[in-house]
Amino acid sequence: MAKRDYYEVLGVDRNADKDTLKKAYRKFAMQFHPDRNQGDDEAERKFKELNEAYDVLKDDEKKAAYDRFGHAAFEGGGPRPGGAGFEGFSGGFADIFEEMFGDFMGGGGRRGASPGRGSDLRYNMTVSLEEAFNGKQAEIRVPTSVTCDLCDGAGAEKGSKPIACPTCGGRGKTRTQQGFFTIERTCASCGGVGQVIENPCRACHGAGRQRKEKTLSVNIPAGVEDGTRIRLQGEGEAGMRGAPAGDLYLFLNIQPHPIFQRENADIYCRVPLEMVTAAVGGAIEVPTIEGKRAKVSVPAGTQSGRQFRLRGKGMSVLRSPARGDMYVEVAVETPVNLTDRQRELLEEFQKASGVEKTSPQSHGFFDKVKELWEDLRE
């Protein structure tokens, strides 16, 4: 019986791209797979035919030959598609199976597996609020794995090279047949690298990297906040045998400040205020985050808890010339350790002043309490 056109088998036109081919193959492979059609010879025949068609059309060179010469391209000793028995399963269907289930069955990466990328590292760093405001250049020491100097990361002694792993033939995987399924596992001999080293480097013993403490210069930009993460690309652990290095992630913790409290880009500062200044008014000087002083005008009759806003005196904003604001909250301080003369003066002041005028809040509060008590008596 003459072979059907491969495009007809997959139900696609001749201009179909690889994604279209893969979707069509997946659909029919699931439909005609022998596990779903046990004892059905026709389903088994269609499954073989499907594998043979997809094995040709997914390969650019085979597809080009087929488009030009048809089935004759694979006759007379030419390259043949994998269609005998279930060998085709390890070609076309294995691609789909690997895409659907990933590393579940030891997959991940096809022929020519490469050594693994180095691990990412985390470094926790504490900075002061002033350093977060100004930014800083800091040096950190990170214990990590670095590329071996003796073999330049190759893992082999100078003058020698890794060879293809004799167990997996350089694929990095081994295959075992279990019923209809071909199970792929990472090669135990080479660890999935696909190569083995006959003469390992005496310094790194074939790993291509060594444990060392690395010193790095880190730029902390102005305006960073607590929990800010800075990525240093390629500064993590070196990869195995010349593979790319991982990244280093710097996590910042802002140290609590004895005077200032930060909220986003704004700064809050609680300042004690003398009773006389609060009563008659005046001016006070307060510290700022940049290490200077700012003058705050206090109007007469200022009460505890009042806030004064100093525009542009707050924190730096990350990657911006802008700054937040500073809020000064005053706490009126009651005099203590009075001398006899000071006590006399205060008593004279109390007698001379009308409570309803000099202390309106206190007077109003006790008036309400008096009314409440009178209501309760009734």
C-alpha positions as CSV (number, residue, x, y, z in Angstrom):
1,M,0.0,0.0,0.0
2,A,1.4,3.4,-1.0
3,K,2.3,5.8,1.8
4,R,0.1,8.7,2.5
5,D,1.4,12.2,2.2
6,Y,2.9,13.3,5.5
7,Y,1.0,16.6,5.5
8,E,-2.2,14.7,5.0
9,V,-1.3,12.3,7.9
10,L,-1.0,15.3,10.2
11,G,-3.9,17.2,8.7
12,V,-2.0,20.4,8.0
13,D,-1.1,22.3,4.8
14,R,2.4,22.4,3.4
15,N,3.1,25.9,4.8
16,A,2.4,24.9,8.4
17,D,5.0,26.1,10.9
18,K,6.5,24.0,13.7
19,D,4.0,25.0,16.3
20,T,1.1,24.0,14.0
21,L,2.8,20.7,13.3
22,K,3.4,20.1,17.0
23,K,-0.2,20.8,17.9
24,A,-1.5,18.5,15.2
25,Y,0.9,15.7,16.2
26,R,-0.1,16.1,19.9
27,K,-3.8,15.8,19.1
28,F,-3.5,12.7,17.0
29,A,-0.8,11.0,19.1
30,M,-3.1,11.2,22.1
31,Q,-6.0,9.9,20.0
32,F,-4.2,6.8,18.5
33,H,-1.7,6.0,21.3
34,P,-1.7,2.2,21.9
35,D,-2.3,2.6,25.6
36,R,-5.7,4.1,24.8
37,N,-6.4,1.6,22.0
38,Q,-5.2,-1.7,23.3
39,G,-5.7,-4.5,20.8
40,D,-6.7,-2.1,18.0
41,D,-4.3,-2.9,15.1
42,E,-5.6,0.0,13.1
43,A,-4.9,2.6,15.8
44,E,-1.4,1.1,16.2
45,R,-0.8,1.5,12.4
46,K,-2.0,5.1,12.5
47,F,0.2,5.8,15.5
48,K,3.3,4.5,13.7
49,E,2.4,6.5,10.5
50,L,1.9,9.6,12.6
51,N,5.3,9.3,14.3
52,E,7.0,8.7,10.9
53,A,5.4,11.8,9.4
54,Y,6.2,14.1,12.4
55,D,9.7,12.8,12.7
56,V,10.4,14.0,9.1
57,L,8.4,17.3,9.1
58,K,9.8,18.6,12.5
59,D,13.4,18.3,11.1
60,D,14.2,21.2,8.8
61,E,16.7,19.2,6.6
62,K,14.4,16.1,6.4
63,K,11.4,18.4,5.6
64,A,13.3,20.2,2.8
65,A,14.2,16.8,1.3
66,Y,10.7,15.5,1.6
67,D,9.2,18.7,0.1
68,R,11.5,18.3,-2.9
69,F,11.6,14.5,-3.5
70,G,8.6,13.2,-1.5
71,H,9.0,9.7,0.0
72,A,11.7,8.9,-2.5
73,A,14.1,11.1,-0.4
74,F,14.2,8.3,2.2
75,E,14.5,5.3,0.0
76,G,17.5,3.6,-1.4
77,G,19.8,3.9,1.6
78,G,19.0,7.6,2.3
79,P,18.2,8.9,5.7
80,R,15.0,7.2,7.1
81,P,12.5,8.6,9.5
82,G,12.0,6.7,12.8
83,G,8.9,4.7,12.1
84,A,9.8,1.1,12.9
85,G,8.0,-0.3,15.9
86,F,7.8,2.3,18.7
87,E,11.2,3.8,18.0
88,G,9.4,6.8,16.7
89,F,8.1,7.4,20.3
90,S,11.6,8.4,21.3
91,G,11.6,10.9,18.4
92,G,8.4,12.9,17.9
93,F,6.3,11.7,20.8
94,A,9.2,12.2,23.2
95,D,9.4,15.8,22.3
96,I,5.8,16.3,23.1
97,F,6.0,14.2,26.3
98,E,9.1,16.2,27.5
99,E,7.3,19.5,26.8
100,M,4.2,18.4,28.7
101,F,5.9,16.8,31.7
102,G,9.3,18.6,31.8
103,D,11.7,17.1,34.3
104,F,9.2,14.7,35.8
105,M,10.8,11.8,34.1
106,G,14.4,13.0,34.1
107,G,14.0,15.4,31.2
108,G,15.1,19.0,30.6
109,G,17.5,19.7,27.8
110,R,18.1,17.4,24.8
111,R,21.3,16.3,23.3
112,G,24.4,18.2,24.2
113,A,23.5,19.1,27.8
114,S,25.7,21.7,29.3
115,P,27.0,22.1,32.9
116,G,24.6,23.9,35.3
117,R,24.5,27.6,35.9
118,G,26.0,28.8,39.2
119,S,23.6,29.3,42.1
120,D,22.3,32.7,43.0
121,L,23.4,34.1,46.4
122,R,21.8,36.3,49.0
123,Y,23.7,38.9,51.1
124,N,21.9,40.8,53.9
125,M,23.3,44.3,54.6
126,T,22.4,46.8,57.2
127,V,22.7,50.6,56.5
128,S,22.0,53.6,58.6
129,L,19.2,56.1,57.8
130,E,21.9,58.7,56.9
131,E,23.5,56.2,54.5
132,A,20.1,55.5,52.9
133,F,19.6,59.2,52.5
134,N,23.0,60.0,51.0
135,G,23.8,56.6,49.3
136,K,27.2,55.0,49.8
137,Q,29.9,52.9,48.2
138,A,30.5,49.8,50.3
139,E,32.8,46.8,50.1
140,I,31.4,43.4,51.1
141,R,33.1,40.1,51.4
142,V,31.1,37.1,50.1
143,P,32.0,33.5,50.6
144,T,31.3,31.9,47.2
145,S,32.6,29.6,44.4
146,V,34.8,31.3,41.8
147,T,36.2,30.1,38.5
148,C,39.4,28.0,39.1
149,D,42.5,30.0,38.2
150,L,44.5,27.0,37.3
151,C,42.3,25.5,34.6
152,D,40.2,28.6,33.8
153,G,37.0,26.8,34.7
154,A,37.5,23.9,32.3
155,G,38.0,21.3,35.1
156,A,40.8,19.5,33.2
157,E,44.5,19.8,33.5
158,K,46.3,22.1,31.0
159,G,46.7,20.3,27.7
160,S,43.8,17.9,28.2
161,K,40.2,18.2,27.3
162,P,36.9,16.6,28.5
163,I,35.7,13.6,26.4
164,A,32.2,12.4,25.6
165,C,30.7,10.4,28.4
166,P,30.9,6.7,27.4
167,T,27.8,5.8,29.4
168,C,25.4,8.2,27.7
169,G,27.4,9.0,24.5
170,G,27.5,12.7,25.3
171,R,23.7,13.1,25.6
172,G,23.8,13.7,29.4
173,K,20.9,11.2,29.7
174,T,20.3,7.5,29.7
175,R,17.2,5.8,28.3
176,T,15.3,2.7,29.5
177,Q,12.3,1.1,27.9
178,Q,9.3,0.4,30.1
179,G,6.5,-1.0,28.0
180,F,5.4,1.6,25.5
181,F,7.3,4.3,27.2
182,T,10.9,5.4,27.0
183,I,12.1,6.8,30.3
184,E,15.0,9.3,30.2
185,R,17.1,10.0,33.3
186,T,20.1,12.2,34.0
187,C,23.3,10.2,33.4
188,A,24.8,9.1,36.7
189,S,28.3,8.9,35.3
190,C,28.6,12.5,34.1
191,G,25.8,14.2,36.1
192,G,24.0,15.3,32.9
193,V,27.0,17.2,31.5
194,G,27.6,14.8,28.7
195,Q,31.4,14.8,29.2
196,V,33.8,13.3,31.6
197,I,37.3,14.4,32.5
198,E,40.1,11.9,32.4
199,N,42.7,14.2,33.8
200,P,40.9,16.5,36.4
201,C,42.5,19.7,37.5
202,R,44.5,19.2,40.7
203,A,43.3,22.5,42.1
204,C,39.5,22.1,41.7
205,H,39.3,18.3,41.1
206,G,37.4,18.7,37.9
207,A,34.7,21.0,39.2
208,G,36.1,24.1,37.3
209,R,35.5,26.2,40.4
210,Q,36.8,26.7,44.0
211,R,35.5,28.0,47.3
212,K,36.8,31.4,48.1
213,E,35.8,34.7,49.7
214,K,35.2,37.4,47.1
215,T,35.4,41.2,47.8
216,L,33.0,43.3,45.9
217,S,32.4,47.0,45.7
218,V,28.7,47.8,45.9
219,N,26.9,51.1,45.1
220,I,24.0,51.8,47.4
221,P,21.9,54.5,45.7
222,A,20.4,57.4,47.7
223,G,16.8,56.8,48.7
224,V,16.8,53.0,49.2
225,E,14.1,51.7,51.6
226,D,14.0,48.9,54.1
227,G,13.8,45.6,52.1
228,T,15.3,47.0,48.9
229,R,16.8,44.3,46.7
230,I,19.8,45.0,44.5
231,R,20.8,42.5,41.9
232,L,24.5,42.1,41.0
233,Q,24.4,40.1,37.7
234,G,27.1,37.4,37.4
235,E,28.4,37.9,41.0
236,G,26.9,34.7,42.4
237,E,28.5,31.3,42.4
238,A,30.6,30.3,39.3
239,G,29.0,27.7,37.1
240,M,30.4,24.2,36.7
241,R,33.1,23.9,34.1
242,G,32.8,27.3,32.5
243,A,29.0,27.6,32.7
244,P,27.5,31.1,33.5
245,A,27.7,32.4,37.0
246,G,24.7,33.0,39.1
247,D,23.6,36.4,40.5
248,L,24.1,38.0,43.8
249,Y,21.1,39.6,45.5
250,L,21.8,42.3,48.1
251,F,18.9,42.8,50.6
252,L,19.0,46.0,52.6
253,N,17.9,46.6,56.1
254,I,17.6,50.2,57.4
255,Q,18.8,50.5,60.9
256,P,16.4,52.3,63.4
257,H,17.3,55.9,64.1
258,P,17.4,57.4,67.6
259,I,15.7,60.7,66.5
260,F,14.0,60.2,63.1
261,Q,11.2,57.9,62.0
262,R,10.8,57.3,58.3
263,E,7.5,56.8,56.4
264,N,8.2,56.3,52.7
265,A,10.0,59.5,51.7
266,D,8.8,61.6,54.7
267,I,10.6,61.9,58.0
268,Y,9.0,62.5,61.4
269,C,10.7,64.0,64.4
270,R,9.2,64.5,67.9
271,V,10.8,67.6,69.7
272,P,10.2,68.7,73.3
273,L,9.1,72.3,73.6
274,E,9.5,74.5,76.7
275,M,6.2,75.6,78.3
276,V,7.1,79.3,78.1
277,T,8.0,79.1,74.4
278,A,4.7,77.2,73.7
279,A,2.8,79.8,75.6
280,V,4.3,83.1,74.3
281,G,5.7,81.8,71.0
282,G,9.3,81.8,69.7
283,A,11.6,79.8,67.5
284,I,13.4,76.5,67.9
285,E,16.1,74.7,65.9
286,V,15.7,71.1,64.9
287,P,18.2,68.7,63.3
288,T,17.8,67.5,59.7
289,I,18.7,64.2,58.1
290,E,21.6,65.8,56.1
291,G,23.3,66.8,59.4
292,K,22.2,70.5,59.4
293,R,19.7,72.5,61.4
294,A,16.4,74.1,60.5
295,K,14.5,76.8,62.3
296,V,10.9,76.3,63.2
297,S,8.7,79.3,64.2
298,V,6.4,78.4,67.1
299,P,3.3,80.6,67.4
300,A,1.9,81.5,70.8
301,G,-0.4,79.0,72.4
302,T,1.1,76.0,70.7
303,Q,-0.2,72.7,72.1
304,S,1.4,69.3,72.4
305,G,1.0,67.2,69.3
306,R,1.0,70.0,66.8
307,Q,3.0,69.3,63.7
308,F,5.1,71.7,61.6
309,R,5.9,70.7,58.0
310,L,9.3,71.4,56.5
311,R,9.0,70.9,52.8
312,G,11.9,69.2,51.0
313,K,13.7,68.3,54.2
314,G,12.8,64.6,54.1
315,M,14.4,61.5,52.6
316,S,15.9,61.3,49.1
317,V,13.6,59.6,46.5
318,L,15.2,56.6,44.8
319,R,16.4,57.5,41.2
320,S,14.9,61.0,41.5
321,P,16.2,64.5,42.5
322,A,13.0,64.9,44.6
323,R,12.9,64.8,48.4
324,G,10.2,64.1,50.9
325,D,9.1,66.4,53.7
326,M,10.0,66.5,57.4
327,Y,7.3,66.8,60.0
328,V,8.2,68.2,63.4
329,E,5.8,67.2,66.2
330,V,6.1,69.2,69.4
331,A,5.5,67.9,72.9
332,V,5.1,70.7,75.5
333,E,7.2,70.0,78.5
334,T,5.8,70.7,82.0
335,P,8.5,72.3,84.2
336,V,10.0,70.1,86.9
337,N,12.4,70.7,89.9
338,L,10.9,74.2,90.5
339,T,12.5,76.6,93.0
340,D,10.4,78.3,95.6
341,R,10.5,81.5,93.6
342,Q,9.4,79.8,90.4
343,R,6.5,78.1,92.3
344,E,5.4,81.4,93.7
345,L,5.4,83.0,90.2
346,L,3.4,80.2,88.8
347,E,0.8,80.4,91.6
348,E,0.6,84.2,91.0
349,F,0.1,83.5,87.3
350,Q,-2.7,81.1,88.1
351,K,-4.5,83.5,90.4
352,A,-4.1,86.4,87.9
353,S,-5.3,84.5,84.8
354,G,-8.8,83.5,84.0
355,V,-8.9,79.7,83.4
356,E,-11.5,80.0,80.7
357,K,-9.1,82.3,78.7
358,T,-5.7,80.8,79.3
359,S,-6.7,77.1,79.4
360,P,-9.9,76.9,77.2
361,Q,-9.6,73.2,76.6
362,S,-9.3,72.3,80.3
363,H,-12.1,74.7,81.2
364,G,-14.4,73.3,78.5
365,F,-13.7,69.7,79.5
366,F,-14.5,70.2,83.2
367,D,-17.6,72.2,82.4
368,K,-18.8,69.1,80.4
369,V,-18.0,66.9,83.4
370,K,-19.9,69.2,85.7
371,E,-23.0,69.0,83.5
372,L,-22.7,65.2,83.3
373,W,-22.7,64.9,87.1
374,E,-25.6,67.2,87.5
375,D,-27.6,65.1,85.0
376,L,-26.8,62.0,87.0
377,R,-28.0,63.5,90.3
378,E,-31.4,64.3,88.7
